[in-house]
Amino acid sequence: MGILSRLLLDREIVIDHNLLHMIQDIMSKVIDRIEGNGDEEVGGFLINHVTDKANAARRNLPSSSTQQSLLRRRLALAFFFYDPAYLSKDRQTLLDMKTITRYLRQPRFVVNSETDYPGLAAAVSILATGLDNGDPPRVDASKEANTAFNDDLDMLARRIKVMFTQIVDTGASHMRRTEAKEVLESFHSCLVFAVRTKQKPKGMMWEDDIGTEKQKGIMKNFVKREKAADKPDLNGVD
């Protein structure tokens, strides 16, 4: 498995689609026959030996079966959190939106003059793989379960939006910033339009905006002034 994993990082193999698919097919058969703590062993090897090429390893791993997809997601989250414990988590406990949102507030994800934009883009791409479809509630789940899921998802989406709106990418000299911003915007769109179990009503126009409470206050004051202006002046009317 170690040799196969390293072959997936070889540029000459990656650009040869026929050879890449052949290796992925072999890996698929090996992964699907893994039992017990096999994911930990495979994932542990990749973490220990290809950490410097984590994104490439994540992209090239096969994911045509449930078992392969789960390994890919476990590995992505282990890389993202720098925590091999994710390699042994089951599907039900693999994701916690609140934990992800809190983690994204760490200094390395704060956008400022010292931000590593290629690193930020790679980390968010890896997170997108780990999150996948978000593991939504079952079809027959209660309304409360779906609401709780979407609320946690919205909190994560707002954090991602704050991050990409803080990236100033004017000019050709800021290509790395532009690329990072595009990755964040794409991930945000995926969360809002694909992962969310139900799209927000169009009337919720302020839901995702930064400075929501302040903007709501401005709108309320504006509406009050408009209503006051529309009232007829009854002074002096018989």
LOKEFI-878737 format. One line per field, with one value per atom (N, C-alpha, C): residue in three letters; atom name; x, z, y. Coordinates in Angstrom, 1 decimal. Layout:
<vofis>
aa	(ALA	...)
at	(CA	...)
x	(X	...)
z	(Z	...)
y	(Y	...)
</vofis>
This chain:
<vofis>
aa	(MET	MET	MET	GLY	GLY	GLY	ILE	ILE	ILE	LEU	LEU	LEU	SER	SER	SER	ARG	ARG	ARG	LEU	LEU	LEU	LEU	LEU	LEU	LEU	LEU	LEU	ASP	ASP	ASP	ARG	ARG	ARG	GLU	GLU	GLU	ILE	ILE	ILE	VAL	VAL	VAL	ILE	ILE	ILE	ASP	ASP	ASP	HIS	HIS	HIS	ASN	ASN	ASN	LEU	LEU	LEU	LEU	LEU	LEU	HIS	HIS	HIS	MET	MET	MET	ILE	ILE	ILE	GLN	GLN	GLN	ASP	ASP	ASP	ILE	ILE	ILE	MET	MET	MET	SER	SER	SER	LYS	LYS	LYS	VAL	VAL	VAL	ILE	ILE	ILE	ASP	ASP	ASP	ARG	ARG	ARG	ILE	ILE	ILE	GLU	GLU	GLU	GLY	GLY	GLY	ASN	ASN	ASN	GLY	GLY	GLY	ASP	ASP	ASP	GLU	GLU	GLU	GLU	GLU	GLU	VAL	VAL	VAL	GLY	GLY	GLY	GLY	GLY	GLY	PHE	PHE	PHE	LEU	LEU	LEU	ILE	ILE	ILE	ASN	ASN	ASN	HIS	HIS	HIS	VAL	VAL	VAL	THR	THR	THR	ASP	ASP	ASP	LYS	LYS	LYS	ALA	ALA	ALA	ASN	ASN	ASN	ALA	ALA	ALA	ALA	ALA	ALA	ARG	ARG	ARG	ARG	ARG	ARG	ASN	ASN	ASN	LEU	LEU	LEU	PRO	PRO	PRO	SER	SER	SER	SER	SER	SER	SER	SER	SER	THR	THR	THR	GLN	GLN	GLN	GLN	GLN	GLN	SER	SER	SER	LEU	LEU	LEU	LEU	LEU	LEU	ARG	ARG	ARG	ARG	ARG	ARG	ARG	ARG	ARG	LEU	LEU	LEU	ALA	ALA	ALA	LEU	LEU	LEU	ALA	ALA	ALA	PHE	PHE	PHE	PHE	PHE	PHE	PHE	PHE	PHE	TYR	TYR	TYR	ASP	ASP	ASP	PRO	PRO	PRO	ALA	ALA	ALA	TYR	TYR	TYR	LEU	LEU	LEU	SER	SER	SER	LYS	LYS	LYS	ASP	ASP	ASP	ARG	ARG	ARG	GLN	GLN	GLN	THR	THR	THR	LEU	LEU	LEU	LEU	LEU	LEU	ASP	ASP	ASP	MET	MET	MET	LYS	LYS	LYS	THR	THR	THR	ILE	ILE	ILE	THR	THR	THR	ARG	ARG	ARG	TYR	TYR	TYR	LEU	LEU	LEU	ARG	ARG	ARG	GLN	GLN	GLN	PRO	PRO	PRO	ARG	ARG	ARG	PHE	PHE	PHE	VAL	VAL	VAL	VAL	VAL	VAL	ASN	ASN	ASN	SER	SER	SER	GLU	GLU	GLU	THR	THR	THR	ASP	ASP	ASP	TYR	TYR	TYR	PRO	PRO	PRO	GLY	GLY	GLY	LEU	LEU	LEU	ALA	ALA	ALA	ALA	ALA	ALA	ALA	ALA	ALA	VAL	VAL	VAL	SER	SER	SER	ILE	ILE	ILE	LEU	LEU	LEU	ALA	ALA	ALA	THR	THR	THR	GLY	GLY	GLY	LEU	LEU	LEU	ASP	ASP	ASP	ASN	ASN	ASN	GLY	GLY	GLY	ASP	ASP	ASP	PRO	PRO	PRO	PRO	PRO	PRO	ARG	ARG	ARG	VAL	VAL	VAL	ASP	ASP	ASP	ALA	ALA	ALA	SER	SER	SER	LYS	LYS	LYS	GLU	GLU	GLU	ALA	ALA	ALA	ASN	ASN	ASN	THR	THR	THR	ALA	ALA	ALA	PHE	PHE	PHE	ASN	ASN	ASN	ASP	ASP	ASP	ASP	ASP	ASP	LEU	LEU	LEU	ASP	ASP	ASP	MET	MET	MET	LEU	LEU	LEU	ALA	ALA	ALA	ARG	ARG	ARG	ARG	ARG	ARG	ILE	ILE	ILE	LYS	LYS	LYS	VAL	VAL	VAL	MET	MET	MET	PHE	PHE	PHE	THR	THR	THR	GLN	GLN	GLN	ILE	ILE	ILE	VAL	VAL	VAL	ASP	ASP	ASP	THR	THR	THR	GLY	GLY	GLY	ALA	ALA	ALA	SER	SER	SER	HIS	HIS	HIS	MET	MET	MET	ARG	ARG	ARG	ARG	ARG	ARG	THR	THR	THR	GLU	GLU	GLU	ALA	ALA	ALA	LYS	LYS	LYS	GLU	GLU	GLU	VAL	VAL	VAL	LEU	LEU	LEU	GLU	GLU	GLU	SER	SER	SER	PHE	PHE	PHE	HIS	HIS	HIS	SER	SER	SER	CYS	CYS	CYS	LEU	LEU	LEU	VAL	VAL	VAL	PHE	PHE	PHE	ALA	ALA	ALA	VAL	VAL	VAL	ARG	ARG	ARG	THR	THR	THR	LYS	LYS	LYS	GLN	GLN	GLN	LYS	LYS	LYS	PRO	PRO	PRO	LYS	LYS	LYS	GLY	GLY	GLY	MET	MET	MET	MET	MET	MET	TRP	TRP	TRP	GLU	GLU	GLU	ASP	ASP	ASP	ASP	ASP	ASP	ILE	ILE	ILE	GLY	GLY	GLY	THR	THR	THR	GLU	GLU	GLU	LYS	LYS	LYS	GLN	GLN	GLN	LYS	LYS	LYS	GLY	GLY	GLY	ILE	ILE	ILE	MET	MET	MET	LYS	LYS	LYS	ASN	ASN	ASN	PHE	PHE	PHE	VAL	VAL	VAL	LYS	LYS	LYS	ARG	ARG	ARG	GLU	GLU	GLU	LYS	LYS	LYS	ALA	ALA	ALA	ALA	ALA	ALA	ASP	ASP	ASP	LYS	LYS	LYS	PRO	PRO	PRO	ASP	ASP	ASP	LEU	LEU	LEU	ASN	ASN	ASN	GLY	GLY	GLY	VAL	VAL	VAL	ASP	ASP	ASP)
at	(N	CA	C	N	CA	C	N	CA	C	N	CA	C	N	CA	C	N	CA	C	N	CA	C	N	CA	C	N	CA	C	N	CA	C	N	CA	C	N	CA	C	N	CA	C	N	CA	C	N	CA	C	N	CA	C	N	CA	C	N	CA	C	N	CA	C	N	CA	C	N	CA	C	N	CA	C	N	CA	C	N	CA	C	N	CA	C	N	CA	C	N	CA	C	N	CA	C	N	CA	C	N	CA	C	N	CA	C	N	CA	C	N	CA	C	N	CA	C	N	CA	C	N	CA	C	N	CA	C	N	CA	C	N	CA	C	N	CA	C	N	CA	C	N	CA	C	N	CA	C	N	CA	C	N	CA	C	N	CA	C	N	CA	C	N	CA	C	N	CA	C	N	CA	C	N	CA	C	N	CA	C	N	CA	C	N	CA	C	N	CA	C	N	CA	C	N	CA	C	N	CA	C	N	CA	C	N	CA	C	N	CA	C	N	CA	C	N	CA	C	N	CA	C	N	CA	C	N	CA	C	N	CA	C	N	CA	C	N	CA	C	N	CA	C	N	CA	C	N	CA	C	N	CA	C	N	CA	C	N	CA	C	N	CA	C	N	CA	C	N	CA	C	N	CA	C	N	CA	C	N	CA	C	N	CA	C	N	CA	C	N	CA	C	N	CA	C	N	CA	C	N	CA	C	N	CA	C	N	CA	C	N	CA	C	N	CA	C	N	CA	C	N	CA	C	N	CA	C	N	CA	C	N	CA	C	N	CA	C	N	CA	C	N	CA	C	N	CA	C	N	CA	C	N	CA	C	N	CA	C	N	CA	C	N	CA	C	N	CA	C	N	CA	C	N	CA	C	N	CA	C	N	CA	C	N	CA	C	N	CA	C	N	CA	C	N	CA	C	N	CA	C	N	CA	C	N	CA	C	N	CA	C	N	CA	C	N	CA	C	N	CA	C	N	CA	C	N	CA	C	N	CA	C	N	CA	C	N	CA	C	N	CA	C	N	CA	C	N	CA	C	N	CA	C	N	CA	C	N	CA	C	N	CA	C	N	CA	C	N	CA	C	N	CA	C	N	CA	C	N	CA	C	N	CA	C	N	CA	C	N	CA	C	N	CA	C	N	CA	C	N	CA	C	N	CA	C	N	CA	C	N	CA	C	N	CA	C	N	CA	C	N	CA	C	N	CA	C	N	CA	C	N	CA	C	N	CA	C	N	CA	C	N	CA	C	N	CA	C	N	CA	C	N	CA	C	N	CA	C	N	CA	C	N	CA	C	N	CA	C	N	CA	C	N	CA	C	N	CA	C	N	CA	C	N	CA	C	N	CA	C	N	CA	C	N	CA	C	N	CA	C	N	CA	C	N	CA	C	N	CA	C	N	CA	C	N	CA	C	N	CA	C	N	CA	C	N	CA	C	N	CA	C	N	CA	C	N	CA	C	N	CA	C	N	CA	C	N	CA	C	N	CA	C	N	CA	C	N	CA	C	N	CA	C	N	CA	C	N	CA	C	N	CA	C	N	CA	C	N	CA	C	N	CA	C	N	CA	C	N	CA	C	N	CA	C	N	CA	C	N	CA	C	N	CA	C	N	CA	C	N	CA	C	N	CA	C	N	CA	C	N	CA	C	N	CA	C	N	CA	C	N	CA	C	N	CA	C	N	CA	C	N	CA	C	N	CA	C	N	CA	C	N	CA	C	N	CA	C	N	CA	C	N	CA	C	N	CA	C	N	CA	C	N	CA	C	N	CA	C	N	CA	C	N	CA	C	N	CA	C	N	CA	C	N	CA	C	N	CA	C	N	CA	C	N	CA	C	N	CA	C	N	CA	C	N	CA	C	N	CA	C	N	CA	C	N	CA	C	N	CA	C)
x	(0.8	0.0	0.9	2.0	2.9	3.4	3.8	4.3	3.3	2.0	1.0	0.7	0.7	0.5	1.5	2.8	3.8	3.7	3.2	3.0	2.0	1.0	0.0	0.5	1.7	2.3	3.3	3.6	4.5	3.9	4.5	3.9	3.8	4.8	4.7	3.5	3.2	2.0	0.7	0.7	-0.5	-1.0	-0.1	-0.4	-0.8	-0.4	-0.8	-2.1	-3.2	-4.5	-4.7	-4.2	-4.4	-3.7	-2.4	-1.6	-2.2	-2.6	-3.2	-4.4	-5.3	-6.6	-6.3	-5.2	-4.9	-4.4	-3.6	-3.1	-4.3	-5.2	-6.3	-7.2	-7.3	-8.2	-7.6	-6.3	-5.6	-5.8	-5.6	-5.8	-7.3	-8.2	-9.6	-9.9	-9.3	-9.5	-8.9	-7.7	-7.0	-7.8	-8.2	-9.0	-10.3	-11.0	-12.3	-12.2	-11.0	-10.8	-10.2	-9.9	-9.4	-10.4	-10.0	-11.0	-10.3	-11.2	-10.7	-10.2	-9.0	-8.4	-7.5	-7.8	-7.1	-6.9	-8.0	-8.0	-6.9	-6.8	-5.8	-4.4	-4.2	-2.8	-2.5	-3.5	-3.3	-3.1	-4.1	-4.0	-2.8	-2.4	-1.2	0.0	0.1	1.3	1.3	0.2	0.1	0.5	0.0	0.3	1.8	2.3	3.8	4.7	4.3	5.3	5.0	3.8	3.5	2.8	3.1	2.5	2.8	4.0	4.4	3.6	3.0	2.2	0.7	0.2	-1.1	-2.2	-2.2	-3.2	-3.2	-2.1	-2.0	-2.4	-2.1	-2.5	-4.0	-4.6	-6.0	-6.8	-6.2	-6.9	-6.9	-5.8	-5.6	-6.1	-6.5	-7.0	-8.3	-8.6	-9.9	-11.0	-12.2	-13.4	-14.6	-14.5	-15.7	-16.6	-16.2	-17.0	-17.2	-18.1	-18.4	-17.1	-16.5	-15.3	-14.1	-13.9	-12.9	-13.2	-14.4	-14.9	-14.6	-15.0	-14.8	-13.3	-12.4	-11.0	-10.5	-10.9	-10.5	-10.9	-12.1	-12.6	-11.9	-11.7	-10.9	-9.5	-8.9	-7.5	-7.5	-8.5	-8.6	-8.7	-9.6	-9.8	-8.6	-7.9	-6.7	-5.6	-5.5	-4.6	-5.0	-6.3	-6.8	-6.6	-6.9	-6.8	-5.4	-4.6	-3.3	-3.6	-4.6	-5.0	-5.3	-4.4	-4.6	-5.8	-6.4	-7.5	-8.7	-8.7	-9.8	-9.8	-8.7	-8.6	-9.4	-9.8	-10.6	-12.0	-12.4	-13.8	-14.7	-15.9	-17.0	-17.7	-18.5	-19.2	-20.1	-20.7	-21.6	-20.9	-19.7	-18.9	-17.8	-17.7	-16.6	-16.7	-17.9	-18.0	-18.7	-18.2	-18.8	-18.6	-19.7	-19.6	-19.1	-19.5	-19.1	-17.6	-17.1	-15.7	-14.9	-15.4	-14.7	-14.7	-15.9	-16.0	-15.0	-15.0	-14.0	-12.6	-12.3	-10.9	-10.5	-11.4	-11.2	-10.9	-11.1	-10.8	-9.3	-8.6	-7.2	-6.4	-5.3	-4.4	-4.0	-3.8	-3.3	-4.4	-5.7	-6.8	-7.2	-6.6	-6.9	-6.3	-7.1	-6.6	-5.9	-4.6	-3.9	-2.7	-1.8	-0.7	0.3	0.2	1.2	0.5	-0.7	-1.4	-0.7	-0.6	0.0	-1.2	-1.4	-2.6	-2.6	-1.5	-1.5	-1.8	-1.3	-1.6	-3.0	-3.6	-5.0	-5.9	-5.6	-6.4	-6.3	-5.1	-4.9	-5.7	-5.6	-6.3	-7.8	-8.4	-9.8	-10.2	-9.4	-9.7	-9.7	-8.8	-8.7	-10.0	-10.4	-11.6	-12.8	-12.9	-14.0	-14.1	-13.0	-13.0	-13.5	-13.0	-13.5	-14.9	-15.4	-16.8	-17.8	-17.4	-18.2	-19.6	-20.6	-22.0	-22.5	-21.6	-21.9	-22.6	-22.9	-23.6	-24.9	-25.8	-27.1	-27.9	-29.0	-29.9	-30.6	-31.1	-31.8	-33.0	-33.5	-34.7	-35.9	-36.0	-37.2	-36.9	-35.8	-35.4	-36.4	-36.4	-37.4	-37.0	-38.0	-37.7	-36.6	-36.6	-35.7	-34.2	-34.1	-32.8	-32.2	-33.1	-32.7	-32.4	-33.2	-32.9	-31.6	-31.3	-30.0	-28.8	-29.0	-27.9	-27.7	-28.8	-28.6	-28.1	-28.5	-28.0	-26.4	-26.0	-24.5	-23.8	-24.4	-23.9	-23.8	-24.8	-24.9	-23.8	-23.5	-22.4	-21.1	-20.9	-19.6	-19.5	-20.7	-20.7	-20.4	-20.9	-20.6	-19.1	-18.5	-17.1	-16.3	-16.6	-15.9	-16.1	-17.4	-17.6	-16.8	-16.7	-15.9	-14.4	-13.9	-12.6	-12.3	-13.2	-13.0	-13.3	-14.2	-14.4	-13.3	-12.4	-11.3	-10.1	-10.2	-9.1	-9.1	-8.2	-8.1	-7.2	-7.8	-7.0	-7.0	-6.9	-6.9	-5.5	-5.5	-4.2	-3.7	-2.9	-2.3	-1.3	-0.7	0.3	-0.3	-1.6	-2.2	-2.9	-2.3	-2.9	-3.1	-2.1	-2.3	-3.5	-3.7	-4.8	-6.1	-6.1	-7.3	-7.6	-6.6	-6.8	-7.4	-6.9	-7.4	-8.8	-9.1	-10.4	-11.4	-11.0	-11.9	-12.2	-11.2	-11.4	-12.4	-12.3	-13.2	-14.6	-14.7	-16.0	-16.7	-16.0	-16.5	-17.0	-16.2	-16.6	-17.8	-17.9	-19.1	-20.3	-20.2	-21.4	-21.8	-20.9	-21.2	-21.9	-21.5	-22.2	-23.6	-23.8	-25.1	-26.1	-25.6	-26.5	-26.5	-25.5	-25.5	-25.6	-24.9	-24.9	-26.1	-26.5	-27.7	-28.9	-29.7	-30.8	-32.0	-32.0	-33.1	-32.6	-32.8	-32.3	-33.1	-32.4	-33.1	-34.1	-35.2	-36.2	-35.5	-36.0	-35.4	-35.5	-36.5	-36.7	-35.6	-34.8	-33.7	-32.5	-32.7	-31.6	-30.4	-30.6	-29.5	-28.8	-29.2	-28.7	-27.2	-26.6	-25.2	-24.3	-24.9	-24.1	-23.3	-22.1	-21.2	-21.8	-21.7	-22.3	-23.8	-24.4	-25.8	-26.6	-26.3	-27.1	-27.1	-26.0	-25.9	-26.7	-26.7	-27.4	-28.9	-29.3	-30.7	-31.2	-30.4	-30.8	-31.0	-30.0	-30.1	-31.4	-31.7	-33.0	-34.2	-34.2	-35.4	-35.6	-34.5	-34.6	-35.1	-34.6	-35.0	-36.5	-37.0	-38.4	-39.3	-38.8	-39.6	-39.7	-38.6	-38.6	-39.5	-39.5	-40.4	-41.9	-42.2	-43.6	-44.0	-43.1	-43.5	-43.7	-42.9	-43.1	-44.4	-44.9	-46.1	-47.3	-47.2	-48.4	-48.9	-50.2	-50.8	-50.7	-50.5	-50.5	-51.9	-52.4	-53.8	-53.9	-52.8	-52.9	-53.6	-54.6	-55.3	-56.4	-56.6	-57.7	-59.0	-60.1	-61.3	-61.9)
z	(0.0	0.0	0.0	0.7	0.8	-0.6	-1.4	-2.7	-3.6	-3.5	-4.3	-4.0	-2.7	-2.3	-2.8	-2.9	-3.4	-4.9	-5.6	-7.0	-7.4	-6.5	-6.7	-6.7	-6.1	-6.0	-7.1	-8.0	-9.0	-10.2	-10.5	-11.6	-12.9	-13.3	-14.6	-14.6	-13.5	-13.4	-13.4	-12.6	-12.5	-13.9	-14.7	-16.0	-17.0	-16.7	-17.6	-17.1	-17.6	-17.1	-17.1	-18.1	-18.1	-17.0	-16.8	-15.7	-14.3	-14.2	-12.9	-12.6	-13.6	-13.3	-13.0	-13.6	-13.2	-11.8	-11.3	-9.9	-9.0	-9.3	-8.5	-8.4	-9.5	-9.5	-8.5	-8.6	-7.6	-6.2	-6.0	-4.6	-4.1	-5.1	-4.7	-4.2	-4.9	-4.5	-3.1	-2.9	-1.6	-0.5	-0.7	0.4	0.7	-0.3	-0.1	0.7	0.7	1.4	2.8	3.1	4.5	5.5	6.6	7.7	9.0	10.0	11.3	11.3	11.7	11.8	10.6	9.5	8.2	7.8	8.0	7.6	8.4	9.7	10.5	10.0	9.6	9.1	7.7	6.8	5.5	5.7	6.4	6.7	7.5	8.4	9.2	8.4	7.4	6.5	5.7	5.1	4.3	5.1	6.3	7.1	7.5	7.8	8.2	7.1	5.8	4.7	3.6	3.5	2.4	2.9	4.2	4.7	3.9	3.3	2.5	1.2	0.8	-0.4	-0.1	1.0	1.5	0.4	-0.2	-1.1	-2.3	-2.8	-4.0	-3.6	-2.4	-2.0	-1.8	-1.3	-1.1	-2.5	-3.5	-4.8	-5.5	-5.4	-6.3	-5.7	-4.4	-3.8	-4.5	-4.7	-5.3	-4.3	-4.9	-4.0	-4.6	-5.3	-6.0	-5.1	-3.9	-3.0	-1.7	-0.9	0.4	1.3	1.3	2.1	1.7	0.4	-0.2	0.1	0.0	0.3	1.7	2.6	4.0	4.4	3.8	4.0	3.6	2.4	1.8	2.7	3.3	4.2	5.5	6.0	7.3	7.1	6.0	5.8	5.6	4.9	4.7	6.0	6.9	8.2	9.1	9.0	9.8	9.4	8.1	7.6	8.0	7.9	8.2	9.6	10.5	12.0	12.6	11.7	12.2	13.4	13.2	14.3	13.7	13.9	13.3	14.0	15.0	15.7	14.7	13.7	12.7	11.9	11.8	11.0	11.6	12.8	13.4	13.8	13.4	13.7	12.8	13.3	12.4	11.7	10.8	10.0	10.8	11.9	12.7	13.5	13.9	14.7	14.0	12.7	11.9	11.8	11.6	11.4	12.6	12.9	13.8	13.3	12.7	12.1	13.1	14.3	15.3	15.6	15.6	15.8	14.7	13.5	12.3	12.3	12.6	12.6	13.7	14.8	15.9	15.4	14.8	14.3	13.3	12.4	11.4	12.0	13.3	13.9	14.4	14.2	14.7	13.9	14.4	13.8	12.3	12.0	10.7	9.6	10.1	9.1	9.1	9.9	9.9	8.7	7.9	6.7	7.1	6.9	7.1	6.2	6.5	5.6	5.6	6.5	6.6	6.2	5.7	5.3	4.2	4.5	3.5	2.6	1.5	0.6	0.0	-0.6	-1.1	0.0	1.2	2.3	2.7	2.7	3.0	2.0	0.7	-0.3	-0.2	0.1	0.2	1.4	2.5	3.7	3.5	2.8	2.6	1.6	0.6	-0.3	0.4	1.3	2.1	2.9	3.5	4.4	3.5	2.3	1.4	1.2	1.0	0.8	2.1	3.2	4.5	4.8	4.4	4.7	3.8	2.5	1.5	1.5	1.7	1.7	3.1	4.0	5.4	6.3	5.8	6.6	7.2	6.3	6.8	7.5	8.2	8.9	7.9	8.4	7.5	7.0	5.9	5.2	6.2	7.1	8.0	9.3	9.4	10.6	10.9	12.2	12.6	12.0	12.1	11.6	12.4	13.8	14.7	14.3	13.9	13.5	12.3	11.3	10.1	10.4	11.3	11.6	12.3	13.2	13.9	13.0	12.0	11.1	10.2	9.7	8.9	9.6	10.9	11.7	11.9	12.2	12.3	11.0	9.9	8.6	8.2	8.5	8.3	9.0	10.2	11.0	10.4	9.8	9.1	7.8	7.1	5.8	6.1	7.2	7.5	7.8	8.5	8.8	7.5	6.6	5.3	4.5	4.6	3.9	4.5	5.8	6.4	5.9	5.8	5.3	3.9	3.0	1.6	1.3	2.1	1.9	2.4	3.2	3.8	2.9	1.8	0.9	-0.2	-0.2	-1.2	-2.4	-3.5	-4.6	-5.9	-5.8	-6.9	-7.6	-8.9	-9.6	-9.9	-11.0	-11.4	-10.5	-9.6	-8.7	-7.5	-7.4	-6.3	-6.8	-7.7	-8.2	-7.1	-6.2	-5.1	-4.3	-4.0	-3.2	-4.0	-5.3	-6.1	-6.1	-6.3	-6.3	-4.9	-3.8	-2.5	-2.3	-2.8	-2.7	-3.5	-4.6	-5.5	-4.8	-4.1	-3.4	-2.3	-1.5	-0.4	-0.9	-2.0	-2.6	-3.1	-3.7	-4.2	-3.1	-2.0	-0.9	-0.2	-0.1	0.5	-0.3	-1.7	-2.5	-2.3	-2.2	-2.0	-0.7	0.4	1.7	1.6	1.0	0.9	0.0	-1.2	-2.2	-2.4	-1.9	-2.1	-0.8	0.3	1.5	2.4	2.4	3.2	2.7	3.7	3.4	2.8	3.0	2.5	2.3	1.1	0.8	1.6	2.0	2.8	1.9	2.6	1.8	1.3	0.2	-0.4	0.5	1.3	2.2	3.3	3.5	4.5	3.9	3.5	2.8	3.6	4.9	5.8	6.4	6.2	6.9	6.9	5.7	5.5	5.5	5.6	5.5	6.8	6.6	7.7	8.3	9.7	10.4	10.4	10.4	10.3	11.2	12.5	13.5	13.2	12.8	12.5	11.3	10.3	9.1	9.3	10.2	10.5	11.2	12.1	12.8	11.8	10.8	9.8	9.0	8.6	7.9	8.7	10.0	10.8	10.9	11.1	11.3	10.0	8.8	7.5	7.3	7.7	7.5	8.4	9.6	10.5	10.0	9.4	8.8	7.6	6.8	5.6	6.0	7.1	7.6	8.1	8.9	9.4	8.3	7.2	6.1	5.4	5.4	4.6	5.4	6.7	7.5	7.1	6.9	6.5	7.7	7.4	8.4	8.7	9.8	10.2	10.9	11.2	11.9	11.1	11.7	11.0	10.1	10.1	9.3	10.0	9.5	10.3	10.3)
y	(-1.2	0.0	1.3	1.2	2.3	2.7	1.6	1.9	2.5	2.0	2.5	4.0	4.3	5.6	6.6	6.1	7.0	7.2	6.1	6.2	7.3	7.5	8.5	9.9	10.1	11.4	11.6	10.6	10.8	11.6	12.7	13.6	12.8	12.0	11.3	10.4	9.8	8.9	9.7	10.7	11.5	12.1	12.5	13.1	12.0	10.7	9.6	9.0	9.4	9.0	7.5	6.8	5.4	4.7	5.1	4.5	4.9	6.2	6.6	5.8	5.6	4.9	3.4	2.9	1.5	1.4	2.3	2.3	2.5	3.5	3.7	2.5	1.8	0.6	-0.5	-0.6	-1.6	-1.1	0.2	0.7	0.5	0.7	0.5	-0.9	-1.9	-3.3	-3.6	-2.9	-3.2	-2.5	-1.3	-0.5	-1.2	-1.7	-2.4	-3.7	-4.3	-5.5	-5.3	-4.0	-3.7	-4.0	-4.6	-4.8	-4.3	-4.1	-3.7	-2.3	-2.1	-0.7	-0.4	-1.0	-0.8	0.6	1.4	2.8	3.5	3.2	3.8	3.5	2.3	1.9	2.6	2.6	3.2	4.7	5.3	6.8	7.2	6.4	6.7	6.7	5.8	5.7	7.0	7.4	8.6	9.9	10.0	11.1	11.2	10.0	10.0	10.2	9.8	9.8	10.8	11.3	12.3	13.6	13.9	15.2	16.4	16.4	17.6	17.6	16.5	16.5	16.0	16.5	16.1	16.3	17.5	17.9	16.9	16.6	15.7	14.3	13.8	12.5	12.5	13.5	13.6	13.6	14.3	14.4	13.1	12.4	11.2	9.9	9.9	8.7	8.3	7.0	6.6	6.8	7.0	7.2	6.7	5.6	5.0	4.2	3.8	3.0	3.8	3.3	3.9	3.9	2.7	2.5	3.5	3.6	4.4	5.9	6.3	7.7	8.0	7.1	7.3	7.5	6.6	6.7	8.1	8.5	9.8	11.0	10.9	11.9	11.9	10.7	10.6	11.2	10.8	11.3	12.8	13.4	14.8	15.6	15.1	15.7	15.6	14.4	14.2	15.2	15.4	16.4	17.8	18.1	19.5	19.9	18.9	19.2	18.8	18.2	17.7	16.7	15.8	14.9	13.6	12.6	11.2	10.5	11.0	10.4	10.4	11.3	11.2	10.0	9.3	8.1	6.9	7.0	6.0	6.4	7.6	8.0	7.4	7.0	6.5	7.6	7.2	8.3	9.2	8.6	9.4	10.5	10.3	11.2	11.9	11.7	12.3	13.8	14.3	15.8	16.5	17.7	18.6	20.0	20.5	21.9	22.9	22.9	23.9	23.8	22.6	22.4	23.0	22.7	23.2	24.8	25.3	26.8	27.4	26.8	27.3	27.2	26.1	25.8	26.9	27.3	28.3	29.7	29.9	31.2	31.2	30.1	30.1	31.1	31.6	32.6	32.2	30.9	30.6	30.8	30.9	31.2	32.6	33.5	34.9	35.6	36.3	37.0	38.3	38.4	39.7	39.8	40.7	40.9	39.7	38.9	37.7	36.4	36.4	35.2	34.4	33.1	32.2	31.8	32.5	32.3	30.9	30.4	29.0	28.0	28.2	27.3	27.3	28.5	28.7	28.0	28.2	27.5	26.0	25.5	24.0	23.5	24.2	23.8	23.7	24.7	24.8	23.7	23.4	22.3	21.0	20.8	19.6	19.5	20.6	20.6	20.3	20.8	20.5	19.0	18.3	16.9	16.2	16.6	16.0	16.2	17.4	17.7	16.9	16.8	16.1	16.6	15.8	16.3	16.7	16.8	17.3	16.3	15.1	14.1	14.6	15.0	15.6	14.6	15.1	14.1	13.2	12.1	11.2	11.8	11.3	11.8	11.9	10.9	10.9	11.6	12.4	13.1	14.2	14.6	15.6	17.0	17.9	19.3	19.9	19.6	20.2	19.8	18.5	18.0	18.7	18.9	19.6	21.0	21.7	23.1	23.2	22.3	22.3	22.2	21.2	21.0	22.2	22.8	24.0	25.2	25.3	26.4	26.3	25.1	24.9	25.1	24.7	24.9	26.4	27.1	28.6	29.3	28.9	29.5	29.2	28.0	27.8	28.6	28.7	29.4	30.9	31.4	32.9	33.1	32.1	32.2	32.2	31.3	31.3	32.6	33.1	34.4	35.5	35.6	36.6	36.5	35.3	35.1	35.6	35.2	35.6	37.1	37.7	39.1	40.0	39.4	40.1	40.1	39.3	39.1	40.2	41.1	42.2	41.7	41.5	40.8	41.7	43.0	43.8	43.8	43.6	43.7	42.3	42.2	40.9	40.4	41.3	40.9	40.1	40.0	39.3	38.0	37.3	36.1	35.0	34.9	33.9	34.2	35.5	36.0	35.6	35.9	35.6	34.2	33.3	31.9	31.4	31.9	31.5	32.0	33.2	33.7	32.9	32.4	31.6	30.3	29.7	28.4	28.6	29.7	30.0	30.3	31.1	31.4	30.1	29.3	28.0	27.1	27.0	26.2	26.8	28.1	28.8	28.5	28.6	28.3	26.8	25.9	24.5	24.3	25.0	24.9	25.4	26.5	27.2	26.5	26.1	25.6	24.1	23.4	21.9	21.2	21.6	20.8	21.1	22.4	22.8	21.9	21.4	20.5	21.3	22.6	23.4	24.8	25.3	26.7	27.7	28.8	29.8	30.5	31.0	31.8	33.1	33.6	34.8	36.0	36.0	37.1	37.3	36.3	36.3	37.0	38.2	38.9	39.3	39.4	39.8	38.7	37.4	36.3	36.1	36.3	36.0	37.2	38.4	39.6	39.8	40.4	40.7	41.9	42.0	43.1	43.1	41.9	41.7	42.6	42.5	43.3	44.8	45.3	46.7	47.0	46.2	46.5	46.3	45.4	45.3	46.5	47.1	48.3	49.5	49.6	50.6	50.5	49.3	49.1	49.4	49.0	49.3	50.8	51.5	53.0	53.6	53.1	53.6	53.4	52.2	51.9	52.8	53.0	53.9	55.3	55.8	57.2	57.2	56.2	56.1	56.1	55.3	55.2	56.6	57.2	58.6	59.6	59.5	60.4	60.2	59.0	58.6	59.0	59.3	59.6	61.0	61.1	62.4	63.4	64.7	65.7	66.2	65.9	66.2	67.5	68.2	69.5	70.5	71.1	72.2	71.7	70.4	69.8	69.7	70.3	70.3	68.9)
</vofis>
